[in-house]
Amino acid sequence: MSKTIVINSPSQLDELKKNNTIVVVDFHAVWCGPCKAVAPAYATLAERLTEPGKMVFAKVDVDQQKAIAQANNVTAMPTFIMFKSGTESTRIRGADLPALQSAVKELLAASGGAIGGSSGSGSAFWKGAEVPKPYDVINSEIEVKNLDAMNYNAELGSTVRTIFEGGEPSAKTSGGGGSAKGKGKGTGEGADWIESDTDEQLMLFIPFSSTVKIYQIQITSLPPPLTEDEEDDLELPRRPSKLKLFVNRPNIVGFDDAESMQATQEIEIKEEDWKDGTVAVNTRFVKFQSVFSLNLFVEDAEGDAEKVRIDRVRIVGEVGEKRDLGKLEKVSDE
């Protein structure tokens, strides 16, 4: 179910501004091409960052709600207006998604970063590792509904989208890793991490709503510490130790194909690469310039373990220009 609120009256918008610290409004029209192009990314922002009482996302059809459009001096579509404490804070004219994301982040920062991801466990912009300038976390570009995975243990109650959420992992805040078998406290509805199932291999298919440039991939893995008696138990989850990356495949890559295909990049992760549970893997940037999908293949786990665990994945880079950004940036005046 979409978390974007459709505004049907001026009083409804006034009530939103009264009851929420930040209200982001997309003024759009059904005939507006740029509006349609940016709509999936806007929906993803709403899905990821909505927290009633703190931040909500709304849409106003300017043809259906002319009084609202006129009251807010909206003359071009799309126009994004951000209200903080009931007062307009920022206005973005045109389908400028990077500017919209930047403005939302600034509002979050100004509010003390108090808005959490849907996991409810920490800031939406929790940092597993520092993000190198001038790049940014671009998880908002992921097509969440089309995420896919193979060989992950669904019995934990988590979904693949969980690891791409921005909230701080429960294992960082409250020992959320639970028992060494990884079946302890999660989000309240299940674990907020994923583990492989029948063996250590895990395949993640990550599609993007627009072409992106990937500079770095940050992986957080927080399996519970092993006791001396458990160190030789290979069925207990460990961190990834070997990855393969495949770009621009139309769907998830099978394990047999992943073993035989030429990877875009192969990565060996050493123990010293992990910093506070997170490893930052730099890509061979020239090969990751126009990416619309990424297959992340965990080929092996530490210590020959038969299970691997991933708590968070953050994609670092920048939004590319796949979808004719010249058209996306064109503003249609009434």
Helices and strands as residue ranges (DSSP letters): E 5-6, H 10-19, E 22-28, H 33-49, E 55-61, H 66-71, E 76-77, E 79-84, E 87-93, H 97-110, E 136-137, G 139-141, G 144-146, E 148-150, G 154-156, G 160-164, H 170-174, E 194-195, E 202-220, E 240-247, H 255-260, E 265-268, G 271-273, E 278-282, G 285-288, E 291-301, G 302-304, E 309-310, E 312-319, H 325-328, E 332-333
